[in-house]
């Protein structure tokens, strides 16, 4: 997703638009329990904490596109 799309999704869900590099925009939703939900145009992933996000180790993932690379 681009910056405008990320901003719109973040505003709608109460999250934060974030550029991860290379023009890739994500929406970050920080949960009260320390978990992090990350939305891209390819997947929605839940991480146990920021460290797991940095290590690309989601606890749950929903692929939004069939041609996306496997997250497991």
C-alpha positions as CSV (number, residue, x, y, z in Angstrom):
1,X,0.0,0.0,0.0
2,X,1.1,3.6,-0.5
3,X,1.4,6.3,2.1
4,X,-2.1,7.7,1.5
5,X,-3.7,4.2,1.8
6,X,-1.7,3.5,5.0
7,X,-2.8,6.8,6.5
8,X,-6.4,6.1,5.7
9,X,-6.4,2.6,7.2
10,X,-4.5,3.8,10.3
11,X,-7.0,6.6,10.8
12,X,-9.9,4.3,10.5
13,X,-8.5,1.7,12.9
14,X,-6.7,3.9,15.3
15,X,-3.2,2.8,14.3
16,X,0.0,4.3,12.9
17,X,1.1,4.4,9.3
18,X,4.8,3.3,9.1
19,X,7.2,3.1,6.2
20,X,9.3,-0.1,6.6
21,X,11.7,0.9,3.8
22,X,11.8,0.5,0.1
23,X,8.5,2.4,-0.3
24,X,6.6,-0.3,1.7
25,X,3.9,1.1,4.0
26,X,2.4,-0.7,6.9
27,X,-0.2,0.0,9.5
28,X,0.8,-0.8,13.1
29,X,-1.8,-1.4,15.8
30,X,-0.4,-1.7,19.2
31,X,-2.6,-3.7,21.6
32,X,-2.9,-3.1,25.3
33,X,-1.5,-6.6,26.0
34,X,1.8,-5.8,24.3
35,X,0.9,-7.6,21.0
36,X,1.4,-5.8,17.7
37,X,-0.9,-6.2,14.7
38,X,0.6,-5.3,11.4
39,X,-1.4,-4.7,8.2
40,X,0.2,-4.6,4.7
41,X,-1.4,-5.0,1.3
42,X,-0.4,-8.6,1.4
43,X,-1.2,-9.8,4.9
44,X,-2.4,-9.1,8.4
45,X,-0.1,-10.4,11.1
46,X,-0.1,-10.5,14.8
47,X,3.2,-10.5,16.7
48,X,3.6,-11.3,20.4
49,X,5.8,-8.2,20.8
50,X,8.0,-5.7,18.9
51,X,11.0,-8.1,19.1
52,X,9.0,-10.8,17.3
53,X,8.0,-8.2,14.7
54,X,11.6,-7.2,14.2
55,X,12.5,-10.9,13.8
56,X,9.6,-11.4,11.3
57,X,8.1,-14.1,13.6
58,X,4.3,-13.7,13.6
59,X,2.2,-15.7,16.0
60,X,-0.8,-15.5,13.6
61,X,-1.0,-14.4,9.9
62,X,-3.8,-14.0,7.4
63,X,-2.7,-13.8,3.8
64,X,-4.7,-11.4,1.7
65,X,-3.2,-12.4,-1.7
66,X,-2.7,-15.9,-3.0
67,X,0.6,-15.0,-4.6
68,X,2.2,-13.8,-1.3
69,X,5.2,-15.7,0.0
70,X,4.5,-18.0,2.9
71,X,5.0,-16.4,6.3
72,X,5.8,-19.7,8.0
